[in-house]
Each structure stands twice: as structure tokens, then as C-alpha cells.
Amino acid sequence: MKNVTNFEDLLKDKYGEKGTSTRDKYDADSLAFRLGVMLKEARKEAHITQEQLAERTGTKKSYISRIEKGQSDIQISTYYKLIEIGLGKQLNISIG
């Protein structure tokens, strides 16, 4: 690695500039992973299983599992349903 001074430099060095196909894939995969981790933590905090969450939201346990593993690209409307309806929590989204 050449003169990496911060995380963004590391990402550029490894995946390229924002807007390139490799970097876009990394960013999408990273977001899917982070959303999955947040869902899993919220579900565990609510003391419910993947199966119970799936039943509450009309989805399948396997889909919940894929989301929690970061293996599924999820729409905001679906994430909203899982968080607000399935877990009874409030979903806040901000743009910075």
C-alpha cells in the first residue's frame, strides 16, 4: 500500500475511485452488510427469532437470514417493514 493516510485512501487504493464498478460493488456490499448487522442486533434486542420476525412481516426466515448476513440487497420499504412493523422500532434515515 502506497502512502495510505486514511480509510478513504485505503478504499481508493484497493477498490478504486467512487463511481468505478469495483468501488460501487464494494460500497453496495458494505451497506448490505451494515444493514444486516443492524437488523440482527435490533432483532436480538427485541428477543425474537428470525422465524418470528418473518411471520410478523410476511417474509421467510431464509430471507431474514440472508439480510442479516449481508447477502441480500434490500429495499428501504422492506427494511422499514422489518424494523417498524416487525420489531416495533423507529427507522430513522438521514442524508449527510
N, CA, C and O atoms as CSV, one atom per row, in Angstrom:
chain,resi,resn,atom,element,x,y,z
A,1,MET,N,N,0.847,-1.183,0.000
A,1,MET,CA,C,0.000,0.000,0.000
A,1,MET,C,C,0.886,1.238,0.000
A,1,MET,O,O,1.842,1.353,0.768
A,2,LYS,N,N,0.545,2.123,-0.857
A,2,LYS,CA,C,1.360,3.306,-1.034
A,2,LYS,C,C,0.773,4.513,-0.310
A,2,LYS,O,O,-0.329,4.952,-0.639
A,3,ASN,N,N,1.474,5.041,0.644
A,3,ASN,CA,C,1.103,6.280,1.340
A,3,ASN,C,C,-0.370,6.374,1.712
A,3,ASN,O,O,-1.017,7.381,1.424
A,4,VAL,N,N,-0.899,5.353,2.338
A,4,VAL,CA,C,-2.288,5.378,2.783
A,4,VAL,C,C,-2.339,6.160,4.088
A,4,VAL,O,O,-1.664,5.816,5.058
A,5,THR,N,N,-3.152,7.220,4.102
A,5,THR,CA,C,-3.216,8.063,5.299
A,5,THR,C,C,-4.564,7.995,6.004
A,5,THR,O,O,-4.664,8.363,7.175
A,6,ASN,N,N,-5.594,7.535,5.316
A,6,ASN,CA,C,-6.901,7.417,5.953
A,6,ASN,C,C,-7.697,6.302,5.277
A,6,ASN,O,O,-7.239,5.691,4.312
A,7,PHE,N,N,-8.876,6.055,5.793
A,7,PHE,CA,C,-9.677,4.950,5.282
A,7,PHE,C,C,-10.074,5.155,3.827
A,7,PHE,O,O,-10.065,4.207,3.042
A,8,GLU,N,N,-10.419,6.375,3.466
A,8,GLU,CA,C,-10.800,6.654,2.080
A,8,GLU,C,C,-9.643,6.354,1.135
A,8,GLU,O,O,-9.858,5.823,0.045
A,9,ASP,N,N,-8.409,6.690,1.543
A,9,ASP,CA,C,-7.235,6.372,0.720
A,9,ASP,C,C,-7.077,4.859,0.569
A,9,ASP,O,O,-6.726,4.370,-0.505
A,10,LEU,N,N,-7.337,4.130,1.642
A,10,LEU,CA,C,-7.255,2.670,1.597
A,10,LEU,C,C,-8.278,2.117,0.609
A,10,LEU,O,O,-7.964,1.237,-0.192
A,11,LEU,N,N,-9.511,2.640,0.671
A,11,LEU,CA,C,-10.549,2.187,-0.255
A,11,LEU,C,C,-10.177,2.501,-1.698
A,11,LEU,O,O,-10.355,1.666,-2.584
A,12,LYS,N,N,-9.664,3.697,-1.932
A,12,LYS,CA,C,-9.248,4.067,-3.293
A,12,LYS,C,C,-8.139,3.151,-3.788
A,12,LYS,O,O,-8.139,2.722,-4.941
A,13,ASP,N,N,-7.200,2.860,-2.905
A,13,ASP,CA,C,-6.071,2.013,-3.278
A,13,ASP,C,C,-6.527,0.597,-3.617
A,13,ASP,O,O,-6.038,-0.012,-4.569
A,14,LYS,N,N,-7.467,0.080,-2.831
A,14,LYS,CA,C,-7.902,-1.307,-3.013
A,14,LYS,C,C,-9.028,-1.467,-4.033
A,14,LYS,O,O,-9.023,-2.418,-4.814
A,15,TYR,N,N,-10.004,-0.532,-4.032
A,15,TYR,CA,C,-11.209,-0.697,-4.859
A,15,TYR,C,C,-11.373,0.368,-5.942
A,15,TYR,O,O,-12.248,0.242,-6.798
A,16,GLY,N,N,-10.562,1.391,-5.918
A,16,GLY,CA,C,-10.652,2.437,-6.930
A,16,GLY,C,C,-11.482,3.621,-6.464
A,16,GLY,O,O,-12.003,3.645,-5.349
A,17,GLU,N,N,-11.587,4.583,-7.337
A,17,GLU,CA,C,-12.344,5.807,-7.052
A,17,GLU,C,C,-13.840,5.517,-7.002
A,17,GLU,O,O,-14.321,4.559,-7.607
A,18,LYS,N,N,-14.572,6.363,-6.267
A,18,LYS,CA,C,-16.033,6.277,-6.274
A,18,LYS,C,C,-16.514,6.443,-7.705
A,18,LYS,O,O,-15.997,7.276,-8.450
A,19,GLY,N,N,-17.497,5.655,-8.082
A,19,GLY,CA,C,-18.030,5.722,-9.437
A,19,GLY,C,C,-17.501,4.628,-10.349
A,19,GLY,O,O,-18.045,4.399,-11.429
A,20,THR,N,N,-16.434,3.946,-9.915
A,20,THR,CA,C,-15.958,2.815,-10.708
A,20,THR,C,C,-16.764,1.582,-10.325
A,20,THR,O,O,-17.304,1.516,-9.221
A,21,SER,N,N,-16.850,0.614,-11.218
A,21,SER,CA,C,-17.686,-0.561,-10.957
A,21,SER,C,C,-17.193,-1.342,-9.737
A,21,SER,O,O,-18.004,-1.839,-8.956
A,22,THR,N,N,-15.889,-1.454,-9.566
A,22,THR,CA,C,-15.348,-2.205,-8.420
A,22,THR,C,C,-15.684,-1.505,-7.114
A,22,THR,O,O,-16.072,-2.148,-6.138
A,23,ARG,N,N,-15.536,-0.189,-7.097
A,23,ARG,CA,C,-15.827,0.570,-5.877
A,23,ARG,C,C,-17.323,0.577,-5.594
A,23,ARG,O,O,-17.735,0.445,-4.441
A,24,ASP,N,N,-18.134,0.728,-6.625
A,24,ASP,CA,C,-19.581,0.709,-6.430
A,24,ASP,C,C,-20.046,-0.619,-5.843
A,24,ASP,O,O,-20.920,-0.643,-4.976
A,25,LYS,N,N,-19.467,-1.721,-6.309
A,25,LYS,CA,C,-19.819,-3.038,-5.768
A,25,LYS,C,C,-19.411,-3.134,-4.305
A,25,LYS,O,O,-20.174,-3.632,-3.478
A,26,TYR,N,N,-18.204,-2.658,-3.981
A,26,TYR,CA,C,-17.748,-2.678,-2.591
A,26,TYR,C,C,-18.701,-1.862,-1.714
A,26,TYR,O,O,-19.121,-2.328,-0.655
A,27,ASP,N,N,-19.043,-0.650,-2.151
A,27,ASP,CA,C,-19.919,0.211,-1.357
A,27,ASP,C,C,-21.294,-0.427,-1.143
A,27,ASP,O,O,-21.842,-0.350,-0.044
A,28,ALA,N,N,-21.854,-1.053,-2.174
A,28,ALA,CA,C,-23.161,-1.713,-2.048
A,28,ALA,C,C,-23.079,-2.904,-1.103
A,28,ALA,O,O,-23.955,-3.092,-0.258
A,29,ASP,N,N,-22.032,-3.705,-1.243
A,29,ASP,CA,C,-21.855,-4.861,-0.360
A,29,ASP,C,C,-21.654,-4.420,1.083
A,29,ASP,O,O,-22.169,-5.046,2.009
A,30,SER,N,N,-20.909,-3.348,1.266
A,30,SER,CA,C,-20.659,-2.820,2.604
A,30,SER,C,C,-21.954,-2.344,3.252
A,30,SER,O,O,-22.197,-2.603,4.430
A,31,LEU,N,N,-22.774,-1.657,2.487
A,31,LEU,CA,C,-24.052,-1.182,3.010
A,31,LEU,C,C,-24.959,-2.350,3.364
A,31,LEU,O,O,-25.596,-2.337,4.417
A,32,ALA,N,N,-25.028,-3.356,2.507
A,32,ALA,CA,C,-25.858,-4.535,2.786
A,32,ALA,C,C,-25.401,-5.206,4.074
A,32,ALA,O,O,-26.228,-5.635,4.878
A,33,PHE,N,N,-24.087,-5.298,4.275
A,33,PHE,CA,C,-23.551,-5.908,5.486
A,33,PHE,C,C,-23.938,-5.092,6.722
A,33,PHE,O,O,-24.389,-5.654,7.720
A,34,ARG,N,N,-23.763,-3.778,6.658
A,34,ARG,CA,C,-24.082,-2.923,7.811
A,34,ARG,C,C,-25.571,-2.967,8.151
A,34,ARG,O,O,-25.934,-3.012,9.326
A,35,LEU,N,N,-26.436,-2.953,7.132
A,35,LEU,CA,C,-27.872,-3.042,7.386
A,35,LEU,C,C,-28.226,-4.381,8.022
A,35,LEU,O,O,-29.082,-4.449,8.904
A,36,GLY,N,N,-27.572,-5.429,7.577
A,36,GLY,CA,C,-27.805,-6.751,8.146
A,36,GLY,C,C,-27.407,-6.834,9.605
A,36,GLY,O,O,-28.127,-7.408,10.422
A,37,VAL,N,N,-26.263,-6.264,9.929
A,37,VAL,CA,C,-25.795,-6.254,11.324
A,37,VAL,C,C,-26.763,-5.468,12.203
A,37,VAL,O,O,-27.092,-5.895,13.310
A,38,MET,N,N,-27.218,-4.315,11.705
A,38,MET,CA,C,-28.160,-3.509,12.490
A,38,MET,C,C,-29.475,-4.244,12.699
A,38,MET,O,O,-30.048,-4.187,13.787
A,39,LEU,N,N,-29.962,-4.934,11.671
A,39,LEU,CA,C,-31.206,-5.691,11.808
A,39,LEU,C,C,-31.039,-6.809,12.828
A,39,LEU,O,O,-31.897,-7.005,13.689
A,40,LYS,N,N,-29.949,-7.529,12.732
A,40,LYS,CA,C,-29.711,-8.641,13.659
A,40,LYS,C,C,-29.634,-8.149,15.099
A,40,LYS,O,O,-30.216,-8.759,15.996
A,41,GLU,N,N,-28.918,-7.051,15.324
A,41,GLU,CA,C,-28.809,-6.502,16.683
A,41,GLU,C,C,-30.169,-6.055,17.206
A,41,GLU,O,O,-30.500,-6.304,18.365
A,42,ALA,N,N,-30.957,-5.397,16.360
A,42,ALA,CA,C,-32.285,-4.938,16.783
A,42,ALA,C,C,-33.211,-6.120,17.059
A,42,ALA,O,O,-33.998,-6.091,18.005
A,43,ARG,N,N,-33.113,-7.155,16.232
A,43,ARG,CA,C,-33.951,-8.344,16.434
A,43,ARG,C,C,-33.596,-9.028,17.740
A,43,ARG,O,O,-34.482,-9.419,18.500
A,44,LYS,N,N,-32.312,-9.174,18.005
A,44,LYS,CA,C,-31.890,-9.826,19.255
A,44,LYS,C,C,-32.289,-8.984,20.464
A,44,LYS,O,O,-32.680,-9.523,21.499
A,45,GLU,N,N,-32.191,-7.667,20.331
A,45,GLU,CA,C,-32.593,-6.768,21.407
A,45,GLU,C,C,-34.089,-6.906,21.703
A,45,GLU,O,O,-34.524,-6.754,22.844
A,46,ALA,N,N,-34.870,-7.198,20.651
A,46,ALA,CA,C,-36.317,-7.388,20.806
A,46,ALA,C,C,-36.655,-8.805,21.277
A,46,ALA,O,O,-37.819,-9.119,21.525
A,47,HIS,N,N,-35.634,-9.656,21.398
A,47,HIS,CA,C,-35.798,-11.040,21.867
A,47,HIS,C,C,-36.754,-11.852,20.993
A,47,HIS,O,O,-37.615,-12.574,21.494
A,48,ILE,N,N,-36.583,-11.716,19.672
A,48,ILE,CA,C,-37.370,-12.545,18.768
A,48,ILE,C,C,-36.449,-13.270,17.797
A,48,ILE,O,O,-35.332,-12.831,17.526
A,49,THR,N,N,-36.940,-14.374,17.287
A,49,THR,CA,C,-36.156,-15.176,16.345
A,49,THR,C,C,-36.352,-14.657,14.918
A,49,THR,O,O,-37.241,-13.849,14.648
A,50,GLN,N,N,-35.511,-15.138,14.030
A,50,GLN,CA,C,-35.677,-14.813,12.612
A,50,GLN,C,C,-37.039,-15.288,12.131
A,50,GLN,O,O,-37.713,-14.596,11.368
A,51,GLU,N,N,-37.434,-16.455,12.575
A,51,GLU,CA,C,-38.723,-17.012,12.172
A,51,GLU,C,C,-39.884,-16.133,12.643
A,51,GLU,O,O,-40.831,-15.895,11.893
A,52,GLN,N,N,-39.809,-15.656,13.875
A,52,GLN,CA,C,-40.866,-14.790,14.395
A,52,GLN,C,C,-40.925,-13.477,13.617
A,52,GLN,O,O,-42.009,-12.981,13.310
A,53,LEU,N,N,-39.764,-12.921,13.300
A,53,LEU,CA,C,-39.725,-11.683,12.519
A,53,LEU,C,C,-40.313,-11.904,11.130
A,53,LEU,O,O,-41.043,-11.059,10.613
A,54,ALA,N,N,-39.994,-13.023,10.546
A,54,ALA,CA,C,-40.537,-13.355,9.224
A,54,ALA,C,C,-42.056,-13.482,9.279
A,54,ALA,O,O,-42.751,-12.978,8.397
A,55,GLU,N,N,-42.572,-14.144,10.295
A,55,GLU,CA,C,-44.020,-14.304,10.439
A,55,GLU,C,C,-44.711,-12.960,10.602
A,55,GLU,O,O,-45.770,-12.726,10.019
A,56,ARG,N,N,-44.112,-12.072,11.399
A,56,ARG,CA,C,-44.707,-10.760,11.657
A,56,ARG,C,C,-44.750,-9.887,10.405
A,56,ARG,O,O,-45.603,-9.008,10.285
A,57,THR,N,N,-43.843,-10.128,9.491
A,57,THR,CA,C,-43.709,-9.232,8.338
A,57,THR,C,C,-44.071,-9.893,7.015
A,57,THR,O,O,-43.938,-9.273,5.960
A,58,GLY,N,N,-44.523,-11.132,7.056
A,58,GLY,CA,C,-44.940,-11.810,5.838
A,58,GLY,C,C,-43.794,-12.180,4.911
A,58,GLY,O,O,-43.965,-12.241,3.694
A,59,THR,N,N,-42.627,-12.427,5.489
A,59,THR,CA,C,-41.477,-12.857,4.692
A,59,THR,C,C,-41.079,-14.256,5.129
A,59,THR,O,O,-41.817,-14.914,5.863
A,60,LYS,N,N,-39.931,-14.708,4.688
A,60,LYS,CA,C,-39.445,-16.038,5.052
A,60,LYS,C,C,-38.207,-15.924,5.932
A,60,LYS,O,O,-37.435,-14.971,5.826
A,61,LYS,N,N,-38.036,-16.903,6.791
A,61,LYS,CA,C,-36.872,-16.939,7.670
A,61,LYS,C,C,-35.579,-16.900,6.856
A,61,LYS,O,O,-34.617,-16.236,7.244
A,62,SER,N,N,-35.557,-17.606,5.735
A,62,SER,CA,C,-34.349,-17.636,4.905
A,62,SER,C,C,-34.007,-16.244,4.371
A,62,SER,O,O,-32.832,-15.911,4.214
A,63,TYR,N,N,-35.034,-15.426,4.090
A,63,TYR,CA,C,-34.797,-14.063,3.620
A,63,TYR,C,C,-34.205,-13.207,4.740
A,63,TYR,O,O,-33.271,-12.437,4.514
A,64,ILE,N,N,-34.753,-13.346,5.942
A,64,ILE,CA,C,-34.220,-12.617,7.104
A,64,ILE,C,C,-32.758,-13.007,7.317
A,64,ILE,O,O,-31.912,-12.151,7.576
A,65,SER,N,N,-32.474,-14.280,7.206
A,65,SER,CA,C,-31.103,-14.773,7.382
A,65,SER,C,C,-30.162,-14.160,6.353
A,65,SER,O,O,-29.067,-13.716,6.698
A,66,ARG,N,N,-30.584,-14.133,5.095
A,66,ARG,CA,C,-29.746,-13.552,4.037
A,66,ARG,C,C,-29.495,-12.069,4.287
A,66,ARG,O,O,-28.387,-11.584,4.059
A,67,ILE,N,N,-30.504,-11.347,4.750
A,67,ILE,CA,C,-30.326,-9.930,5.050
A,67,ILE,C,C,-29.314,-9.763,6.174
A,67,ILE,O,O,-28.402,-8.941,6.076
A,68,GLU,N,N,-29.472,-10.541,7.240
A,68,GLU,CA,C,-28.582,-10.421,8.389
A,68,GLU,C,C,-27.139,-10.781,8.051
A,68,GLU,O,O,-26.211,-10.310,8.709
A,69,LYS,N,N,-26.948,-11.602,7.043
A,69,LYS,CA,C,-25.595,-11.968,6.608
A,69,LYS,C,C,-25.044,-11.000,5.562
A,69,LYS,O,O,-23.910,-11.151,5.109
A,70,GLY,N,N,-25.846,-10.010,5.182
A,70,GLY,CA,C,-25.419,-9.054,4.170
A,70,GLY,C,C,-25.420,-9.634,2.772
A,70,GLY,O,O,-24.705,-9.147,1.895
A,71,GLN,N,N,-26.213,-10.666,2.555
A,71,GLN,CA,C,-26.241,-11.357,1.267
A,71,GLN,C,C,-27.436,-10.975,0.410
A,71,GLN,O,O,-27.683,-11.592,-0.626
A,72,SER,N,N,-28.175,-9.966,0.834
A,72,SER,CA,C,-29.362,-9.577,0.080
A,72,SER,C,C,-29.412,-8.060,-0.036
A,72,SER,O,O,-29.258,-7.349,0.957
A,73,ASP,N,N,-29.625,-7.576,-1.238
A,73,ASP,CA,C,-29.815,-6.152,-1.464
A,73,ASP,C,C,-31.255,-5.840,-1.085
A,73,ASP,O,O,-32.187,-6.343,-1.712
A,74,ILE,N,N,-31.438,-5.024,-0.076
A,74,ILE,CA,C,-32.773,-4.804,0.476
A,74,ILE,C,C,-33.274,-3.402,0.130
A,74,ILE,O,O,-32.512,-2.436,0.155
A,75,GLN,N,N,-34.550,-3.307,-0.189
A,75,GLN,CA,C,-35.170,-2.012,-0.457
A,75,GLN,C,C,-35.503,-1.331,0.866
A,75,GLN,O,O,-35.742,-1.997,1.873
A,76,ILE,N,N,-35.517,-0.024,0.858
A,76,ILE,CA,C,-35.826,0.730,2.077
A,76,ILE,C,C,-37.219,0.385,2.580
A,76,ILE,O,O,-37.430,0.290,3.789
A,77,SER,N,N,-38.170,0.196,1.679
A,77,SER,CA,C,-39.537,-0.115,2.110
A,77,SER,C,C,-39.589,-1.445,2.861
A,77,SER,O,O,-40.345,-1.589,3.822
A,78,THR,N,N,-38.798,-2.401,2.430
A,78,THR,CA,C,-38.746,-3.695,3.117
A,78,THR,C,C,-38.047,-3.555,4.465
A,78,THR,O,O,-38.494,-4.121,5.463
A,79,TYR,N,N,-36.961,-2.808,4.492
A,79,TYR,CA,C,-36.232,-2.587,5.743
A,79,TYR,C,C,-37.137,-1.864,6.746
A,79,TYR,O,O,-37.151,-2.188,7.934
A,80,TYR,N,N,-37.885,-0.890,6.250
A,80,TYR,CA,C,-38.849,-0.166,7.089
A,80,TYR,C,C,-39.841,-1.145,7.713
A,80,TYR,O,O,-40.101,-1.094,8.915
A,81,LYS,N,N,-40.393,-2.037,6.889
A,81,LYS,CA,C,-41.369,-3.010,7.374
A,81,LYS,C,C,-40.757,-3.906,8.452
A,81,LYS,O,O,-41.396,-4.181,9.468
A,82,LEU,N,N,-39.537,-4.356,8.235
A,82,LEU,CA,C,-38.887,-5.224,9.215
A,82,LEU,C,C,-38.649,-4.506,10.542
A,82,LEU,O,O,-38.887,-5.066,11.613
A,83,ILE,N,N,-38.180,-3.268,10.459
A,83,ILE,CA,C,-37.853,-2.516,11.673
A,83,ILE,C,C,-39.108,-2.007,12.381
A,83,ILE,O,O,-39.281,-2.228,13.580
A,84,GLU,N,N,-39.969,-1.336,11.648
A,84,GLU,CA,C,-41.122,-0.674,12.274
A,84,GLU,C,C,-42.252,-1.649,12.603
A,84,GLU,O,O,-42.799,-1.608,13.705
A,85,ILE,N,N,-42.602,-2.512,11.675
A,85,ILE,CA,C,-43.708,-3.447,11.902
A,85,ILE,C,C,-43.217,-4.685,12.638
A,85,ILE,O,O,-43.816,-5.109,13.626
A,86,GLY,N,N,-42.139,-5.252,12.157
A,86,GLY,CA,C,-41.642,-6.493,12.740
A,86,GLY,C,C,-41.048,-6.349,14.124
A,86,GLY,O,O,-41.239,-7.209,14.984
A,87,LEU,N,N,-40.317,-5.246,14.340
A,87,LEU,CA,C,-39.630,-5.076,15.617
A,87,LEU,C,C,-40.243,-3.986,16.495
A,87,LEU,O,O,-39.880,-3.853,17.664
A,88,GLY,N,N,-41.163,-3.212,15.941
A,88,GLY,CA,C,-41.796,-2.151,16.722
A,88,GLY,C,C,-40.840,-1.011,17.060
A,88,GLY,O,O,-41.039,-0.306,18.049
A,89,LYS,N,N,-39.813,-0.829,16.252
A,89,LYS,CA,C,-38.850,0.228,16.477
A,89,LYS,C,C,-39.029,1.295,15.403
A,89,LYS,O,O,-39.735,1.085,14.417
A,90,GLN,N,N,-38.386,2.435,15.604
A,90,GLN,CA,C,-38.480,3.521,14.636
A,90,GLN,C,C,-37.247,3.534,13.763
A,90,GLN,O,O,-36.122,3.483,14.262
A,91,LEU,N,N,-37.455,3.602,12.455
A,91,LEU,CA,C,-36.352,3.682,11.494
A,91,LEU,C,C,-36.126,5.133,11.163
A,91,LEU,O,O,-37.041,5.822,10.711
A,92,ASN,N,N,-34.906,5.609,11.385
A,92,ASN,CA,C,-34.525,6.986,11.055
A,92,ASN,C,C,-33.464,6.929,9.967
A,92,ASN,O,O,-32.481,6.197,10.082
A,93,ILE,N,N,-33.668,7.703,8.918
A,93,ILE,CA,C,-32.722,7.767,7.801
A,93,ILE,C,C,-32.310,9.225,7.647
A,93,ILE,O,O,-33.149,10.125,7.650
A,94,SER,N,N,-31.007,9.443,7.512
A,94,SER,CA,C,-30.548,10.812,7.280
A,94,SER,C,C,-29.620,10.827,6.079
A,94,SER,O,O,-28.974,9.830,5.756
A,95,ILE,N,N,-29.569,11.959,5.438
A,95,ILE,CA,C,-28.681,12.152,4.310
A,95,ILE,C,C,-27.699,13.239,4.705
A,95,ILE,O,O,-28.088,14.341,5.094
A,96,GLY,N,N,-26.427,12.911,4.599
A,96,GLY,CA,C,-25.420,13.871,5.057
A,96,GLY,C,C,-24.561,14.391,3.956
A,96,GLY,O,O,-23.671,15.206,4.199
